[in-house]
């Protein structure tokens, strides 16, 4: 990861809000940090939580304070989402049964098999 200019413009989004915020910085750019699936992770990521009312920490100090974690950020994001979730929601109904419109076929439909 480059230490100077590592995405400081994105990091500064913390200046625009006074709410809880989790910031994650990945190494390797867009493909390595976001698109590649976890088993292909070659880099690392750093993350921290900025709580409401906390003082702003500059980007260079933030990098120094947050140790790189090896691998993909996807497993950490999954854990974060699970902590914010209330559980598994029931699937929405297919069709409009309340209007007498039953589904013709089950999801995902037959169009996915068309070539």
N, C-alpha and C positions, 0 to 999 in steps of 0.2 A: 504494500500500500504506500502510496506517496504521502508523505507527511505534510507537505505544503500544498495547499489548494485541493485537499482530498474530497471535496464536495462541500466546502464550507458554505456555499450559498444555500444548499438544502438544509444543512445543519442549523442555519440561522432561523429556520421556521419557528424555533422555540421562542423567538422574540415576538411572534405574532399571536401567541396564545398564553393564557395564564391557567391552563388546565393540565391535568395529568397527560404526559406524553412519553411514549417509548420510542427512542431513536435507535435505529440499527444501521450500521455501516458495514458493507461487505467489501472484501478485497476482490480484485479481478474484474471489476466493471460489471456491466449489465448482464452479459452472458454467464459468467462464472457465478455471480452472486444471486441472480434472480431466476434466470431461465433454466440452468442446469438442475436436474433433479438431485436430491440429497446424496444418492450413492455415487454421483459423479463429482462431488464437491472436491475441489482441489485447493481451495483457499481457506479463508477464515472470515469471521465477522466479529464485530464489537457491538454491544448494546448497553443502554442504560435507560433508566426511567427518570424523567423530570417531573417532579410532583408540583401541583398547583402552589404558587407562591414561592417556589424555590428560586434562588438567585441564578442568573445566567452564568454558565461556564463557557468560556471561549473554546473554539474548536481545537486548538493545539493542546490546551489543558485537558479537554475531554479525551483526546486520543491518549494522552499520558496516563489518565486515570482509569481507562478501560482496557483491560487486557484482551488481546485477541483470543477468540475461542475457535479452535480448529473445526473445519468442516462447514457444511451448509447452514444457513440461517433458517431453513425451512422447519426443522424439528423444534427450534425455539419458538418460531411463529405459531406452530401448531399448539404448543403448550400454552402460549399467550392467548390464543383464540379459545381454547378449552376453558381457561380461567375466566373468560368473559361470557361464556355461553351458559345458558340455563339448561342445556341438555339437548337431546335429539327431539326435533319437532316432527309432528306427524306429517306425512306427505300430503300436499294439497290434493283435492279431488280432481280427477281427470274428467274433462267434459264440463257440463253444467247440469248435474243431476237435479238441482232444485228447479230447473226450467224444463225438465223432461228430456235433456240432451245427453244421452249416454255416449261414452266414447265408442267410436267405430272399431278401433284396435287399441291395444295397450301401448303405452309409451315405450320406446321413443317414436313409434309410428313406422310405417313402411317406407317413407321417403328416404330413410337412412340407408336402405338397401339398394336404392336406385343408382345406376352408374351412367 
